Amino acid sequence: MITTANGVIMELRCITKRYGRTEVLQDLSLDIREGQMIAIVGANGSGKSTLLRILAGLTAFTGGTVRRLPIDNRQFRVGYAPDRLPALRFTVREYLNHMAAIAGLDRSASGESIDSWLERLHLNAENTQMRHFSKGMLQKVNLIQAVLRQPDLLLLDEPHGGLDPDSRDDLAALIREERDRGATVVVATHDREWMRQSAPVKA
């Protein structure tokens, strides 16, 4: 249950971001509320990924303020899936166990959750290092690591990249489930058609 006014969990005010002389975000203000579905739709290079990294607390902004509000007297949990996961020298289980440990999750419970997600998304190459994975396989791992800790704020950057049609359907179901669980979901994409057809939000 949200304890903040109007269910707001994050406030952005007059955010500006520059890379050198290039300004990718200008005077952006936004309130993000519990349970919202937000679509950020725009062409490549329009600042979508930069905004998601600012929301995740991974990129410093040039001007403005960001206020993250506690939920039930705790800091809200953030899950972030970047647009591309590096091809690492981990097996999928090694990587997901490592991410669960970083998040402070119970080893037994996270292990069961990982088993469930690997089965659901048909990731069976457990003994193969991720550096040998296809883009679609890496994207599935990327999505799993983002939802493992049951985040209050789930940030997905071009989440459909590399996925086949069946896996895109799985992604749409995942987004719906996170919404139904009460999470706030922010999706950045350049693909309006996918957003219109597959995601339970209006772009």
C-alpha positions in Angstrom: 0.0 0.0 0.0 1.3 3.4 -1.0 1.7 5.9 1.8 2.6 8.9 -0.4 0.2 11.6 -1.6 -1.8 10.5 -4.7 0.2 7.3 -4.9 3.3 9.2 -6.3 6.5 7.2 -5.9 8.8 9.3 -8.0 8.8 13.0 -9.0 10.9 14.5 -11.8 11.1 18.2 -12.1 12.7 20.2 -14.9 15.1 17.4 -15.8 17.8 18.3 -18.3 20.5 16.0 -19.6 23.4 17.0 -21.8 26.2 14.9 -23.3 28.8 17.5 -24.2 27.0 20.1 -26.2 24.1 17.8 -27.1 21.0 18.1 -25.0 19.0 14.9 -25.0 16.4 15.8 -22.4 15.1 19.3 -21.8 13.0 20.6 -18.9 11.2 17.3 -18.4 8.7 17.0 -15.4 6.9 13.8 -14.6 5.0 12.2 -11.7 5.2 8.4 -11.6 2.5 6.7 -9.6 1.9 3.2 -8.1 0.5 0.8 -10.6 0.9 3.0 -13.7 1.8 1.8 -17.1 3.9 4.3 -19.0 5.0 4.0 -22.6 7.9 6.2 -23.8 7.8 6.0 -27.6 10.3 7.7 -29.8 13.0 7.2 -32.4 16.4 5.9 -31.6 18.5 8.7 -30.1 15.5 10.6 -28.7 16.6 10.2 -25.1 14.4 7.2 -24.1 17.3 5.1 -22.7 18.8 8.1 -20.9 15.4 8.7 -19.2 15.2 5.1 -18.0 18.7 5.2 -16.7 17.9 8.4 -14.7 14.8 6.7 -13.3 16.9 3.7 -12.3 19.5 6.0 -10.6 22.2 4.9 -13.0 22.8 8.2 -14.9 23.4 11.6 -13.4 21.2 14.4 -14.9 22.5 17.8 -15.8 19.8 19.9 -14.2 16.5 19.6 -12.3 15.5 17.3 -9.4 14.5 13.7 -8.9 12.7 12.7 -5.7 12.2 9.1 -4.9 9.6 8.5 -2.2 9.4 5.6 0.2 6.7 3.0 0.0 5.4 1.8 3.4 8.5 3.3 5.1 10.9 1.5 2.8 12.7 2.5 -0.4 10.9 1.1 -3.4 12.6 -1.7 -5.4 13.6 -1.0 -9.0 14.0 -3.6 -11.7 15.8 -2.5 -14.8 16.3 -4.3 -18.2 18.6 -2.3 -20.4 18.2 -2.5 -24.2 21.0 -5.0 -24.5 22.5 -7.4 -21.9 26.3 -8.1 -22.4 27.3 -11.5 -23.5 29.0 -12.6 -20.3 31.2 -15.5 -19.3 28.5 -16.8 -17.0 25.9 -19.6 -17.5 22.4 -18.3 -17.2 21.9 -19.8 -13.7 25.3 -18.5 -12.4 24.3 -15.0 -13.6 20.8 -15.0 -12.2 22.0 -16.4 -8.9 24.6 -13.6 -8.7 21.9 -11.0 -9.5 19.6 -12.5 -6.8 22.4 -12.4 -4.3 23.2 -8.7 -5.1 19.5 -8.0 -4.5 19.6 -9.7 -1.1 17.1 -12.4 -2.0 16.7 -15.6 -0.1 18.8 -18.2 -1.9 16.2 -21.0 -1.7 13.2 -18.8 -2.8 15.2 -17.1 -5.5 16.3 -20.5 -6.8 12.7 -21.6 -7.1 11.8 -18.4 -8.9 14.7 -18.8 -11.3 13.7 -22.4 -12.1 10.1 -21.2 -12.8 11.3 -18.4 -15.1 13.7 -20.6 -17.0 11.0 -23.1 -17.7 8.4 -20.5 -18.6 10.7 -18.7 -21.1 12.1 -22.0 -22.5 15.7 -21.2 -21.5 17.4 -24.7 -21.5 21.0 -23.9 -22.2 22.0 -23.9 -18.5 25.6 -25.2 -19.1 26.3 -22.8 -21.9 28.0 -19.5 -21.2 25.9 -16.5 -22.1 28.6 -15.2 -24.5 27.3 -17.9 -26.8 23.7 -16.9 -26.6 21.6 -15.4 -29.3 20.2 -11.9 -28.9 16.8 -13.3 -28.1 18.2 -15.7 -25.4 20.1 -12.8 -23.8 16.9 -10.7 -23.8 15.1 -13.4 -21.9 17.8 -13.5 -19.3 17.6 -9.7 -19.2 13.9 -9.8 -18.4 14.2 -12.4 -15.7 16.9 -10.5 -13.8 14.7 -7.4 -13.9 11.6 -9.1 -12.3 13.4 -11.4 -9.9 13.1 -9.1 -6.9 9.4 -8.3 -7.6 10.2 -4.6 -8.2 7.8 -1.7 -7.4 9.2 0.1 -10.5 10.0 -2.0 -13.5 11.9 -0.3 -16.3 12.1 -2.0 -19.7 14.2 -0.6 -22.5 13.2 -2.0 -26.0 12.2 -5.3 -24.2 11.0 -7.0 -27.4 14.4 -6.7 -29.2 15.5 -10.1 -30.5 12.4 -12.0 -29.4 10.4 -14.2 -31.7 6.6 -13.9 -31.9 5.9 -16.4 -29.2 8.4 -14.8 -26.8 6.9 -11.4 -27.5 3.5 -12.8 -26.4 5.3 -14.1 -23.2 6.7 -10.6 -22.7 3.2 -9.0 -23.0 1.9 -11.5 -20.4 4.8 -10.7 -18.1 4.0 -7.0 -18.3 0.3 -7.6 -17.6 1.2 -9.7 -14.6 3.6 -7.1 -13.2 0.8 -4.5 -13.6 -1.7 -6.8 -11.9 0.7 -7.3 -9.0 0.7 -3.6 -8.5 4.1 -2.7 -10.0 4.6 0.5 -12.0 5.9 -0.4 -15.4 7.8 2.0 -17.7 8.5 0.7 -21.3 10.7 2.5 -23.7 10.3 1.5 -27.4 10.6 2.9 -30.9 8.0 0.4 -32.1 4.5 1.9 -31.9 2.9 -1.1 -33.6 4.3 -3.6 -31.1 3.1 -1.2 -28.3 -0.3 -1.0 -29.8 -0.7 -4.7 -30.4 1.1 -6.4 -27.6 1.4 -4.2 -24.5 -1.4 -3.4 -22.1 -0.8 0.3 -22.2 -1.6 3.2 -24.5 1.4 4.7 -26.2 
